[in-house]
Amino acid sequence: MTSWFPTSIDRSPFRGADAAGRRNLLLLTHLRWLAVAGQAVTIAVAHLGFGIRLPLAGMIAVLAALVLLNLVTLGALRRRETGNRTIFLSLLFDVAALSVQLYLSGGAANPFVSLYLLQIVLGALLLEAWSSWALVVIAAALFALVAATAPPLPLPPALAIRLPVPYVAAYWGNFVLSAVLLVLFLARINRNLRSRDAYLAEMRQRAAEEDHIVRMGLLASGAAHELGTPLSSLAVILADWKTSAPIAADPRLAEEVAEMQGEVARCKEIVKGILLASGEVLGDAPMRTTLRSFIREVAAGWDALHPDMLRFTDLLGPDLPIVGDRALAQVIANVLDNALEAEATAITLTAERSPEAMVLTLEDDGTGFPVEMLETLGKPYQSSKGKRGHGLGLFLAVNVLRKLGGTVTARNRERGGRERGGRDEGGATVTLTIPLASLAVETEQ
Protein backbone atom coordinates (compact mmCIF):
# COMPACT_ATOMS: atom_id res chain seq x y z
CA MET A 1 0.00 0.00 0.00
CA THR A 2 1.42 3.36 -0.99
CA SER A 3 1.40 6.08 1.68
CA TRP A 4 0.82 9.73 0.84
CA PHE A 5 3.30 10.75 3.55
CA PRO A 6 6.89 10.77 2.19
CA THR A 7 9.56 8.74 3.93
CA SER A 8 12.03 11.54 3.30
CA ILE A 9 11.52 15.19 2.40
CA ASP A 10 14.75 15.06 0.38
CA ARG A 11 12.95 12.85 -2.16
CA SER A 12 10.72 15.72 -3.16
CA PRO A 13 10.70 16.18 -6.95
CA PHE A 14 11.15 19.95 -6.68
CA ARG A 15 14.33 21.42 -7.97
CA GLY A 16 15.57 24.94 -8.60
CA ALA A 17 16.31 28.13 -6.73
CA ASP A 18 13.22 27.88 -4.51
CA ALA A 19 13.48 24.10 -3.92
CA ALA A 20 13.99 24.52 -0.16
CA GLY A 21 10.90 26.73 0.16
CA ARG A 22 8.81 24.25 -1.80
CA ARG A 23 9.96 21.33 0.33
CA ASN A 24 9.14 23.31 3.47
CA LEU A 25 5.67 24.13 2.19
CA LEU A 26 5.16 20.48 1.24
CA LEU A 27 6.16 19.51 4.78
CA LEU A 28 3.54 21.94 6.14
CA THR A 29 0.85 20.28 4.01
CA HIS A 30 1.83 16.89 5.45
CA LEU A 31 1.67 18.25 8.99
CA ARG A 32 -1.71 19.79 8.17
CA TRP A 33 -3.02 16.39 7.04
CA LEU A 34 -1.94 15.01 10.40
CA ALA A 35 -3.62 17.95 12.15
CA VAL A 36 -6.88 17.34 10.27
CA ALA A 37 -6.81 13.64 11.15
CA GLY A 38 -5.94 14.36 14.79
CA GLN A 39 -8.65 16.97 15.16
CA ALA A 40 -11.24 14.71 13.56
CA VAL A 41 -10.37 11.88 15.96
CA THR A 42 -10.36 14.24 18.96
CA ILE A 43 -13.76 15.71 18.02
CA ALA A 44 -15.22 12.21 17.60
CA VAL A 45 -13.85 10.98 20.93
CA ALA A 46 -15.01 14.10 22.81
CA HIS A 47 -18.47 14.08 21.23
CA LEU A 48 -19.19 10.37 21.22
CA GLY A 49 -16.95 9.04 23.97
CA PHE A 50 -17.30 11.76 26.63
CA GLY A 51 -20.69 13.09 25.65
CA ILE A 52 -19.44 16.67 25.21
CA ARG A 53 -21.82 18.69 23.05
CA LEU A 54 -19.56 20.40 20.52
CA PRO A 55 -20.59 22.81 17.74
CA LEU A 56 -19.89 20.19 15.12
CA ALA A 57 -20.95 22.27 12.12
CA GLY A 58 -18.43 25.01 12.80
CA MET A 59 -15.59 22.65 13.72
CA ILE A 60 -16.14 20.45 10.67
CA ALA A 61 -16.21 23.59 8.51
CA VAL A 62 -12.74 24.50 9.84
CA LEU A 63 -11.47 21.00 9.00
CA ALA A 64 -12.93 21.33 5.51
CA ALA A 65 -11.15 24.67 5.10
CA LEU A 66 -7.83 23.04 6.10
CA VAL A 67 -8.39 20.23 3.60
CA LEU A 68 -9.23 22.76 0.88
CA LEU A 69 -6.07 24.76 1.70
CA ASN A 70 -3.97 21.61 1.35
CA LEU A 71 -5.51 20.74 -2.00
CA VAL A 72 -4.99 24.27 -3.33
CA THR A 73 -1.39 24.29 -2.02
CA LEU A 74 -0.53 20.97 -3.63
CA GLY A 75 -2.09 22.10 -6.91
CA ALA A 76 -0.17 25.38 -6.98
CA LEU A 77 3.08 24.03 -5.60
CA ARG A 78 4.49 23.08 -9.00
CA ARG A 79 3.37 26.24 -10.77
CA ARG A 80 4.40 29.04 -8.43
CA GLU A 81 7.58 30.08 -6.67
CA THR A 82 7.57 29.49 -2.94
CA GLY A 83 9.14 32.08 -0.68
CA ASN A 84 8.92 33.42 2.83
CA ARG A 85 5.61 35.22 2.16
CA THR A 86 3.84 32.03 1.04
CA ILE A 87 4.98 30.03 4.08
CA PHE A 88 4.09 32.93 6.38
CA LEU A 89 0.53 33.10 5.01
CA SER A 90 0.22 29.32 5.30
CA LEU A 91 1.21 29.39 8.98
CA LEU A 92 -1.13 32.34 9.61
CA PHE A 93 -4.00 30.28 8.21
CA ASP A 94 -3.08 27.42 10.56
CA VAL A 95 -2.97 29.77 13.56
CA ALA A 96 -6.35 31.23 12.60
CA ALA A 97 -7.87 27.75 12.16
CA LEU A 98 -6.53 26.66 15.56
CA SER A 99 -7.95 29.82 17.14
CA VAL A 100 -11.43 29.14 15.70
CA GLN A 101 -11.35 25.54 16.90
CA LEU A 102 -10.31 26.65 20.38
CA TYR A 103 -13.01 29.34 20.43
CA LEU A 104 -15.63 26.70 19.59
CA SER A 105 -14.33 24.21 22.17
CA GLY A 106 -13.78 26.01 25.46
CA GLY A 107 -11.11 28.65 24.79
CA ALA A 108 -8.19 28.72 27.22
CA ALA A 109 -9.68 25.80 29.17
CA ASN A 110 -9.05 23.56 26.17
CA PRO A 111 -5.84 21.57 26.83
CA PHE A 112 -4.90 21.82 23.14
CA VAL A 113 -4.27 25.57 23.47
CA SER A 114 -0.56 24.74 23.82
CA LEU A 115 -0.55 23.89 20.09
CA TYR A 116 0.03 27.59 19.48
CA LEU A 117 3.65 26.91 20.43
CA LEU A 118 3.97 24.39 17.58
CA GLN A 119 3.17 27.16 15.10
CA ILE A 120 5.69 29.45 16.79
CA VAL A 121 8.43 26.80 16.53
CA LEU A 122 7.66 26.18 12.86
CA GLY A 123 7.75 29.91 12.19
CA ALA A 124 11.09 30.33 13.96
CA LEU A 125 12.60 27.52 11.87
CA LEU A 126 11.08 28.31 8.47
CA LEU A 127 10.51 32.07 8.34
CA GLU A 128 12.61 35.19 8.15
CA ALA A 129 13.07 37.16 11.36
CA TRP A 130 10.38 39.80 10.76
CA SER A 131 7.72 37.24 9.88
CA SER A 132 8.64 35.04 12.88
CA TRP A 133 8.05 37.95 15.23
CA ALA A 134 4.88 38.92 13.39
CA LEU A 135 3.60 35.37 13.89
CA VAL A 136 4.36 35.61 17.64
CA VAL A 137 2.41 38.87 17.94
CA ILE A 138 -0.57 37.54 15.97
CA ALA A 139 -0.65 34.22 17.86
CA ALA A 140 -0.45 36.01 21.22
CA ALA A 141 -3.26 38.38 20.22
CA LEU A 142 -5.49 35.50 19.05
CA PHE A 143 -4.71 33.53 22.23
CA ALA A 144 -5.79 36.51 24.34
CA LEU A 145 -8.91 37.04 22.21
CA VAL A 146 -9.92 33.39 22.46
CA ALA A 147 -9.31 33.33 26.23
CA ALA A 148 -11.36 36.50 26.76
CA THR A 149 -14.29 35.87 24.42
CA ALA A 150 -14.76 32.10 23.97
CA PRO A 151 -18.12 30.94 25.37
CA PRO A 152 -17.92 28.28 28.09
CA LEU A 153 -18.35 24.76 26.78
CA PRO A 154 -21.21 22.75 28.36
CA LEU A 155 -19.41 19.81 29.96
CA PRO A 156 -20.71 16.83 31.91
CA PRO A 157 -20.48 17.37 35.71
CA ALA A 158 -17.47 15.04 35.98
CA LEU A 159 -15.51 17.09 33.42
CA ALA A 160 -16.70 20.57 34.35
CA ILE A 161 -13.85 23.04 34.90
CA ARG A 162 -13.69 26.80 35.29
CA LEU A 163 -10.31 28.52 35.23
CA PRO A 164 -9.90 31.69 37.32
CA VAL A 165 -8.96 34.86 35.46
CA PRO A 166 -5.51 35.24 37.14
CA TYR A 167 -4.67 31.69 36.09
CA VAL A 168 -5.65 32.38 32.47
CA ALA A 169 -3.65 35.63 32.50
CA ALA A 170 -0.61 33.79 33.88
CA TYR A 171 -1.11 31.05 31.31
CA TRP A 172 -1.13 33.66 28.54
CA GLY A 173 1.98 35.36 29.97
CA ASN A 174 3.75 32.00 30.09
CA PHE A 175 2.85 31.41 26.44
CA VAL A 176 4.19 34.83 25.38
CA LEU A 177 7.44 34.31 27.33
CA SER A 178 7.90 30.82 25.86
CA ALA A 179 7.19 32.07 22.34
CA VAL A 180 9.66 34.96 22.63
CA LEU A 181 12.42 32.72 23.99
CA LEU A 182 11.77 30.08 21.33
CA VAL A 183 12.04 32.60 18.51
CA LEU A 184 15.15 34.22 20.01
CA PHE A 185 17.09 31.02 20.51
CA LEU A 186 15.82 29.06 17.50
CA ALA A 187 16.53 32.01 15.23
CA ARG A 188 20.04 32.26 16.63
CA ILE A 189 20.61 28.52 16.25
CA ASN A 190 19.27 28.72 12.69
CA ARG A 191 21.63 31.60 11.95
CA ASN A 192 24.58 29.66 13.35
CA LEU A 193 23.69 26.64 11.25
CA ARG A 194 23.42 28.78 8.11
CA SER A 195 26.80 30.35 8.88
CA ARG A 196 28.31 26.91 9.33
CA ASP A 197 26.80 25.69 6.05
CA ALA A 198 28.07 28.79 4.25
CA TYR A 199 31.55 28.25 5.71
CA LEU A 200 31.55 24.58 4.68
CA ALA A 201 30.37 25.53 1.19
CA GLU A 202 33.18 28.08 0.94
CA MET A 203 35.70 25.48 2.10
CA ARG A 204 34.41 22.99 -0.46
CA GLN A 205 34.66 25.64 -3.17
CA ARG A 206 38.17 26.52 -2.05
CA ALA A 207 39.17 22.85 -2.04
CA ALA A 208 37.77 22.46 -5.56
CA GLU A 209 39.69 25.53 -6.73
CA GLU A 210 42.90 24.30 -5.15
CA ASP A 211 42.36 20.91 -6.75
CA HIS A 212 41.96 22.77 -10.04
CA ILE A 213 45.27 24.52 -9.38
CA VAL A 214 46.97 21.17 -8.72
CA ARG A 215 45.66 19.81 -12.01
CA MET A 216 46.82 22.97 -13.78
CA GLY A 217 50.23 22.54 -12.18
CA LEU A 218 50.45 18.96 -13.42
CA LEU A 219 49.39 20.07 -16.90
CA ALA A 220 51.89 22.93 -16.87
CA SER A 221 54.64 20.62 -15.67
CA GLY A 222 53.93 18.18 -18.49
CA ALA A 223 53.80 21.02 -21.01
CA ALA A 224 57.10 22.39 -19.71
CA HIS A 225 58.80 19.02 -20.09
CA GLU A 226 57.42 18.61 -23.59
CA LEU A 227 58.14 22.18 -24.72
CA GLY A 228 61.53 22.46 -23.04
CA THR A 229 63.37 20.27 -25.54
CA PRO A 230 62.03 21.82 -28.78
CA LEU A 231 62.52 25.35 -27.41
CA SER A 232 66.10 24.55 -26.44
CA SER A 233 66.71 23.01 -29.87
CA LEU A 234 65.30 26.11 -31.56
CA ALA A 235 67.53 28.32 -29.42
CA VAL A 236 70.64 26.34 -30.43
CA ILE A 237 69.68 26.33 -34.12
CA LEU A 238 69.01 30.06 -34.13
CA ALA A 239 72.34 30.71 -32.42
CA ASP A 240 74.11 28.70 -35.12
CA TRP A 241 72.23 30.52 -37.85
CA LYS A 242 73.14 33.90 -36.41
CA THR A 243 76.85 33.10 -36.61
CA SER A 244 76.71 31.61 -40.12
CA ALA A 245 78.35 33.66 -42.84
CA PRO A 246 75.33 34.12 -45.17
CA ILE A 247 73.11 35.44 -42.37
CA ALA A 248 75.85 37.55 -40.75
CA ALA A 249 76.43 39.18 -44.15
CA ASP A 250 72.73 40.06 -44.60
CA PRO A 251 71.51 42.66 -42.02
CA ARG A 252 67.85 41.89 -42.74
CA LEU A 253 68.26 38.15 -42.10
CA ALA A 254 70.36 38.83 -39.00
CA GLU A 255 67.60 41.07 -37.63
CA GLU A 256 64.94 38.42 -38.25
CA VAL A 257 67.02 35.72 -36.55
CA ALA A 258 67.58 38.00 -33.56
CA GLU A 259 63.82 38.61 -33.41
CA MET A 260 63.15 34.85 -33.49
CA GLN A 261 65.69 34.34 -30.68
CA GLY A 262 63.82 36.92 -28.63
CA GLU A 263 60.47 35.19 -29.24
CA VAL A 264 61.90 31.80 -28.25
CA ALA A 265 63.32 33.30 -25.07
CA ARG A 266 59.91 34.85 -24.37
CA CYS A 267 58.21 31.46 -24.84
CA LYS A 268 60.60 29.92 -22.31
CA GLU A 269 59.79 32.69 -19.82
CA ILE A 270 56.07 32.16 -20.34
CA VAL A 271 56.43 28.42 -19.63
CA LYS A 272 58.43 29.23 -16.51
CA GLY A 273 55.78 31.76 -15.40
CA ILE A 274 52.99 29.20 -15.84
CA LEU A 275 54.89 26.70 -13.69
CA LEU A 276 55.34 29.30 -10.97
CA ALA A 277 51.76 30.57 -11.02
CA SER A 278 49.92 27.26 -11.26
CA GLY A 279 50.55 25.95 -7.77
CA GLU A 280 53.82 26.77 -6.06
CA VAL A 281 53.89 30.11 -4.30
CA LEU A 282 57.65 30.48 -4.18
CA GLY A 283 59.65 30.00 -7.35
CA ASP A 284 62.89 28.14 -7.76
CA ALA A 285 65.94 29.57 -6.04
CA PRO A 286 64.31 32.62 -4.41
CA MET A 287 66.71 35.54 -4.08
CA ARG A 288 67.08 38.08 -1.33
CA THR A 289 66.25 41.60 -2.35
CA THR A 290 64.37 44.57 -0.96
CA LEU A 291 60.73 45.50 -1.21
CA ARG A 292 61.39 48.59 -3.32
CA SER A 293 63.87 46.83 -5.62
CA PHE A 294 61.46 43.93 -6.16
CA ILE A 295 58.51 46.13 -7.17
CA ARG A 296 60.69 48.42 -9.30
CA GLU A 297 62.18 45.43 -11.11
CA VAL A 298 58.74 44.00 -11.91
CA ALA A 299 57.48 47.40 -13.11
CA ALA A 300 60.60 48.03 -15.17
CA GLY A 301 60.44 44.58 -16.79
CA TRP A 302 56.83 45.11 -17.86
CA ASP A 303 57.48 48.68 -18.96
CA ALA A 304 60.33 47.52 -21.18
CA LEU A 305 57.87 45.39 -23.15
CA HIS A 306 55.20 48.13 -23.26
CA PRO A 307 56.99 51.50 -23.28
CA ASP A 308 55.28 54.69 -22.05
CA MET A 309 52.21 52.91 -20.67
CA LEU A 310 53.04 52.31 -16.99
CA ARG A 311 53.46 55.01 -14.37
CA PHE A 312 54.91 53.78 -11.07
CA THR A 313 54.28 55.68 -7.82
CA ASP A 314 56.48 54.70 -4.87
CA LEU A 315 54.87 55.33 -1.46
CA LEU A 316 56.63 52.48 0.32
CA GLY A 317 58.59 54.57 2.78
CA PRO A 318 61.59 52.90 4.45
CA ASP A 319 62.82 49.89 2.49
CA LEU A 320 62.59 46.34 3.82
CA PRO A 321 64.63 43.21 3.01
CA ILE A 322 62.45 40.44 1.53
CA VAL A 323 62.69 37.18 -0.40
CA GLY A 324 61.89 37.82 -4.07
CA ASP A 325 58.80 35.81 -4.98
CA ARG A 326 58.62 34.94 -8.67
CA ALA A 327 54.96 33.86 -8.36
CA LEU A 328 54.03 37.27 -6.98
CA ALA A 329 55.94 38.96 -9.79
CA GLN A 330 54.00 36.86 -12.27
CA VAL A 331 50.71 37.87 -10.60
CA ILE A 332 51.54 41.57 -10.94
CA ALA A 333 52.51 41.07 -14.58
CA ASN A 334 49.25 39.15 -15.23
CA VAL A 335 47.15 41.98 -13.80
CA LEU A 336 49.06 44.50 -15.94
CA ASP A 337 48.52 42.29 -19.00
CA ASN A 338 44.79 42.14 -18.22
CA ALA A 339 44.65 45.93 -18.19
CA LEU A 340 46.46 46.02 -21.54
CA GLU A 341 44.00 43.53 -23.04
CA ALA A 342 41.13 45.71 -21.73
CA GLU A 343 42.27 48.44 -24.16
CA ALA A 344 44.02 50.55 -21.52
CA THR A 345 46.28 53.31 -22.79
CA ALA A 346 47.65 54.36 -19.38
CA ILE A 347 48.21 52.27 -16.25
CA THR A 348 49.22 53.50 -12.81
CA LEU A 349 50.90 51.19 -10.29
CA THR A 350 50.99 52.59 -6.75
CA ALA A 351 52.96 50.76 -4.04
CA GLU A 352 52.16 51.55 -0.42
CA ARG A 353 53.16 49.96 2.84
CA SER A 354 51.48 49.61 6.22
CA PRO A 355 53.09 48.04 9.29
CA GLU A 356 51.68 44.61 8.35
CA ALA A 357 51.22 44.59 4.58
CA MET A 358 52.19 45.94 1.20
CA VAL A 359 49.32 47.29 -0.90
CA LEU A 360 49.66 47.47 -4.67
CA THR A 361 46.96 49.45 -6.49
CA LEU A 362 46.74 49.14 -10.27
CA GLU A 363 44.47 51.61 -12.09
CA ASP A 364 43.84 51.73 -15.81
CA ASP A 365 41.65 53.63 -18.27
CA GLY A 366 40.44 50.60 -20.20
CA THR A 367 36.99 49.11 -20.62
CA GLY A 368 36.79 47.77 -17.06
CA PHE A 369 35.29 44.49 -15.84
CA PRO A 370 31.86 43.12 -16.76
CA VAL A 371 29.53 43.17 -13.74
CA GLU A 372 29.16 39.38 -13.75
CA MET A 373 32.94 38.99 -13.63
CA LEU A 374 33.20 41.25 -10.55
CA GLU A 375 30.52 39.15 -8.83
CA THR A 376 32.56 35.97 -9.40
CA LEU A 377 36.03 37.44 -8.96
CA GLY A 378 38.70 34.79 -8.87
CA LYS A 379 36.65 32.01 -10.48
CA PRO A 380 38.41 30.19 -13.33
CA TYR A 381 37.56 31.00 -16.95
CA GLN A 382 35.78 34.28 -16.09
CA SER A 383 37.01 36.43 -18.94
CA SER A 384 35.87 39.54 -20.78
CA LYS A 385 37.65 38.38 -23.92
CA GLY A 386 35.07 35.71 -24.79
CA LYS A 387 37.64 33.05 -25.66
CA ARG A 388 37.70 29.52 -24.31
CA GLY A 389 40.61 28.96 -21.94
CA HIS A 390 41.00 32.62 -21.04
CA GLY A 391 40.18 34.18 -17.70
CA LEU A 392 42.88 32.50 -15.60
CA GLY A 393 44.85 35.68 -14.77
CA LEU A 394 42.71 36.86 -11.84
CA PHE A 395 42.00 33.26 -10.82
CA LEU A 396 45.72 32.64 -10.39
CA ALA A 397 46.18 36.03 -8.72
CA VAL A 398 43.47 35.30 -6.14
CA ASN A 399 44.84 31.85 -5.33
CA VAL A 400 48.50 32.88 -5.18
CA LEU A 401 47.61 35.81 -2.91
CA ARG A 402 45.44 33.50 -0.80
CA LYS A 403 48.42 31.19 -0.26
CA LEU A 404 50.46 34.19 0.81
CA GLY A 405 47.69 35.22 3.22
CA GLY A 406 46.72 38.24 1.10
CA THR A 407 43.67 39.38 -0.83
CA VAL A 408 42.68 40.67 -4.27
CA THR A 409 39.86 43.15 -4.82
CA ALA A 410 38.64 44.70 -8.05
CA ARG A 411 36.16 47.38 -9.02
CA ASN A 412 35.31 49.56 -11.99
CA ARG A 413 36.14 53.25 -11.87
CA GLU A 414 33.29 55.68 -12.32
CA ARG A 415 32.86 57.49 -15.59
CA GLY A 416 31.71 61.07 -15.83
CA GLY A 417 34.64 63.30 -16.61
CA ARG A 418 37.62 63.53 -18.88
CA GLU A 419 41.26 62.96 -18.17
CA ARG A 420 44.09 64.82 -19.75
CA GLY A 421 44.20 64.09 -23.47
CA GLY A 422 40.41 64.06 -23.78
CA ARG A 423 39.84 60.37 -22.93
CA ASP A 424 36.76 59.49 -20.87
CA GLU A 425 37.50 58.44 -17.31
CA GLY A 426 36.75 54.82 -16.53
CA GLY A 427 38.65 51.57 -16.45
CA ALA A 428 39.30 49.38 -13.45
CA THR A 429 41.12 49.36 -10.15
CA VAL A 430 42.70 46.16 -8.82
CA THR A 431 44.17 46.12 -5.31
CA LEU A 432 46.63 43.47 -4.15
CA THR A 433 47.28 43.23 -0.41
CA ILE A 434 50.30 41.10 0.56
CA PRO A 435 51.28 40.47 4.20
CA LEU A 436 54.91 41.46 4.74
CA ALA A 437 55.41 38.41 6.96
CA SER A 438 55.00 36.15 3.91
CA LEU A 439 57.87 37.94 2.12
CA ALA A 440 60.15 38.72 5.04
CA VAL A 441 63.66 37.32 5.23
CA GLU A 442 63.95 34.76 8.01
CA THR A 443 66.58 35.78 10.53
CA GLU A 444 69.08 33.19 11.66
CA GLN A 445 68.95 32.30 15.35
N, C-alpha and C positions, 0 to 999 in steps of 0.2 A: 504494500500500500504506500503510495507516495504522499508525503507530508508537505503541506504548504509552507511550513516553517523551515527555513534553510538551516543546514547543519553548520554552515560557516558563512559569515557575512562577506568574507573575501571571495566567495564564489559568485558574487553578484556579477551579472553580465555588463554592468555599466563601466564605461571607460571614458577617459577624457579629462579635461581640466577640472570639471566639477564632479568627478567620480566619487570623491569622499563625501561630498554633500548628498549625493544621491543615495549612497549606501546608508548614510545616517538617517535619511528620510525613510528609506525602506525599513530600517530597523524600527523606527517609530511606528510604522504601520503594523509590523509584527507585534510590537508591544500593545498596540491598540486592539488588535484581535484578541490578545490575552485578556486585556481589560474588559472588553465586551463579554467574553465568555465568563470571566470571573464575576462581573456584575450580574449577569443573567442568573448564574448559579446562586449568588448571594440573595438576590431578590426572591428567587423561587424558595430557597430554604427559609428565609424570614417570613414570607407570606404563607407558605404551606406548612412548614415545619413548626414555626413558633406562633403562628396565628396573628402576626402583626399585619394590620390593615395598611397597606402601602398605596400611594397614588400610582397605580400600575400604568395608567395611560401616559402620564407625563414621563415616568422613568423609562418605559419602553420607547417612547418617542426620542429620548436622549440616546438610547442604544442604537436606534435606527439612524440617527444623525451621525453617530460615530462610524457605523458601517458604511453609510453613504460617503463620508469623508475619506475612508480608506479606499473605497472603489474609485472615487475621483482621483485620489493621489496616485494610485497604481496606474490609472489610465493616462495621467499626465506626466508620469515620471520619466518616460522615455522621450517625451516631446519637448520638455522645457528644462532650462537650466535650473539647478537647485543651489541656492545660496543661503546665507544667514537669514534673510528676510522670510523665505519660505518655511524654514524650520521653526523660526520664531512664531509665525502665525499658526503653524501646526500645534505647537506646544500651548499657545494661548487658547486654541479651541479645546484642547484637552483639559486645561485648567477651568475653562468656563463650563464644560460638560460635567466635570467633577463637582463644581460649585452648585450646579442645578440639582444633581443627584443628592448632594448633601442637604440642600434646602428642602427637598421633597422627603427626606428621610431622617429628620431630627436635628439637623444643623450641627452645632459643636458637640452635641451628645452622641453623635454617630462615631463609633470607634474608627471608621475609615477616614476620618478627617486628616489623619497623619499622611495620607497619600499625597497631600500637597507637597510634602518634602521630596517625593519621587520626581515631580515635575521640576522642582528647583535643582535637584542634582543633575537631571538630564540637561537642563538649560545651562548649568555651569560647565558641563562637559562639551556641549555641542555648539553653544552660541558664542558670539563675540561679547566683550565685556559689557557694552551699553545695553544690549538686549537681555543679558543675564540679570542685570540689576533691574531692568524694566519688568521682567517676569517676577522678580521678588516683590516689587512694589504692587503689581497687579494681584498676585496671589495673596499677599497680606491683606489688601483691601477687600478682596472677595471673601476671604476667611472671616474678616471682621463683619462684613455685611451679612454673611450666612449666619454667623453666631448671633447677631443682633436681631435679625428679622425672620429667621426660619420658624414656622409654626411648630408647636410641640407635637410629637408623633404619638397617637393613641396606642399605648402599649398594654399588654396584659399586666395584671397586678404584680406578678412575679418578676417582670422585667422593667417595671416602671422606674424611671430615674429622672431626677431633676438637678441639674448642676447649678450651684450658686454663681452669681455674677462675678465675684472676685476670682473664683476658680477659672471661669471661662476667660476672664481678662488675663490671668496668669498663663493660661494655656496658650492664648494668642501671643503674648509676649515671648513665651518660650519658643513658639514657632518662628517668630520674626528673628530672634537671636540665632536659632539654629540655621535658618535660611541664610542670614548674613555671613555667618562663619563658614558655612558650606561653600558659598560663592567665593568668599575671600581665599580660602585655602585650596579649593579645587581649581580655581582660576590660576592661582600661583603654581600649583603642581602641573597643570596643563601647560603653562608658559615654560616651565622648566623642561618638560618633556619635549616641547617643540624646539627649544634651544638645543637640547641634546641631539634631537633628530637632525636639525640643521647643521650642527657641528659634525656629526657622523657623515652626513651627505657631503660636506665640504672635504672631510678627510678622504672619503672614497673618491671624490673628484680629483683631489690632489694626488692620491695614489695612482689613479688612472693616468694623470698627466705625467707623473714621474715614470710610470711604466712606458709611456709613449716616448719619453726622453731616452730611456734605456734602449728601446728599439731603434730610435734614431741614431743613438751612439753606435750600436752594432752595425747599422746600415752604413754610417759614415766611415766606421773603421774598415768595413769590407771594401767600400769605394776607394778609400785611401790606399789600401794595399793593392787594389787593382789598377788605380790610376798612377800610383807612384812610379812603377816601372816604365810605362810609356812616356810619362812626362820627363823622367830622367833621361830616357833615350833621346827624346826630342831635344832636350837641352844640350846633350853631347853632340848630336848631329848638327844643330845650329851653330855651336861653337866651332866645329870643324869647318862648316861652310863659311863662317865669317873670316876665318884665316886663309881660306883658299885663294889662290891668285886671281881667278876670274872675278870673284865677288869683291875682293879687296880693290880691284882695279875699277870697279863700276860703283860710283857713289850711290846710285839709286838702289841697286841690289843690296849694298851694305846697309843702307838705311832700313830696307824692308826686313832683312835678317835681324837687325837689332830690335826692330819693332816686334817681330815674332818671339825673340828671346824674352822681351819684356812681358808679352802675353803669357808665355809658358811660366815665367816666374810668378805672374799674378795668379794663374791657375793653381800653382802649388801653394800659394798663400791662402787661397780660398779653401782648398782642401784642409789645410792646417787649421783655419778658423772654424770650419764646420766641426772638426774633431774636438776643438776646445769648447765650442758652444753647445754641443749636443749631449753633455752629461757631466764632464769633469769641470769643477769650478776653477781650479788652479791649473794652469798650463804646465808644460814640461819645463823643467829647469827655471823656476821663477827667480827673478833677479831683484836685488835690493835697489831701491831707488827712493825718490821722495815724492810726496803727493803732488807737488806742483810740477815736477819734471815729468811724472807719469801722464798727467792730464795734458800738459803742453805737447808731449810727444805724440799722443793720440790725435790731438787737434791738428798738429803740424802734418802728420802722416796723411790724414784725410784731406787737409787743405792742399797738399801737394798734388793730389789726384783731381781736385776740383777747385782750381784757383779762384780767388776773389769771391767766394761764396760764404765762407765761415768767418764769423767775428767772435773771438774768444775774449771773455771778460773774467779776469782773475780777482776773486774776492776771498781767497783762501786764508789770507792772513799769514801767521807764522807757518813755515814749512814743517813737514812731519815725515820722518823716515817710514817707508812702507815696503811691502813685497809687491812687486809689479805683477798684476793679475792679467794674463793674456785673455781670459774669458771675459773679464770686465771691459777690456779694451775692445774686444769684438762686439760686445753689447752696444757700447757707445757708437762704434762705427755703423752697426746695423740701424740704430735709430737715426743717425745722420743720413744713411742711405735711404731710409723710408721717407724722410723729409724731401730728399732730392727727387724720389720717384713720385711724390705728391706735388710736383711742379713748383717747388720752392725756388726762389731766386736769391734769397738771403736767409741765412741761418745764424742764430746767435746761441753760443754755448756759454753759460754762466756757471762758474764753479764757486761754491760757497762752502763754509765749514762751520759747524757748531761743535761744542765740546765732545759730542758723541758720534757725529756722522758728517759725511760729506754729501752735499746736495748739488747735483748737476741739473740745470734747467736748460732744455733745448727748445727754442722758439723758432718757428719758420713762418713764411708768408705763403704757404702753398694752399692746397684745396682743403686741408683738414681731414678729420676722420668722419666716416659715416656714423650716424647715431647708433646703429645696431652694433657697430664694431666697438664703440666706447662702452656699450652695455655688456659686452662679452670680452672685455680687455684681457689679453693673455691667453685666450683660447686658440688652439692650433687652427690654421687655415682660415683665419678671419682676415681677409685682405680686401683692400679697396681697388685692387688691380684687376679683379675678376678672372684670374688665371688659376687653374688647378695646380696645387703644390705651393702656391705663394701664401703669405700670411704667417710665416714662421718667425719673423724678426722680433715682434713684440712678445710672442709666445716664449722664445728663448730668453729674451730680456727679463721677463717676469720670473721665469724659473731659475735663471742664474742669480738674479738679485734675491730671490727667496732663499736659495742655498747660502747666500752670504748674509742672510738676516735682514735684507733691505726690502724696499718696495718700489714699484713703478706706478705712476699715475699719469693720466693723459686727459686732455680736454681741448676743445676747440676755442680759439680766440674769437672774440666778438668782432663783427664787422660793423662799419658805420662811419669810418673816416678814411682818410688817405694818408699814406706814409710819404716820405720824401721820394720823389721820382714819379708820383702820381698813381702808384699801385694801391688798390683797395686793401685795407687792413683785413686780416683774417689769418688762416693757417691754424697751426696746432702748437700746443705746449706739452712737452713730455718732461716729467720730473723723475729723476733717479735718486733715491736716497740710499746711501751705502754706509753701514756702520764702520767706523774707523777701526774697531777692534778686529774686524774680519780681514783688514789689510795691514795691521800693525806688525812690525818686526818683533819676533819673540826675543826677549832678552835672555842671555845665558845666565844661569844661576851659579 
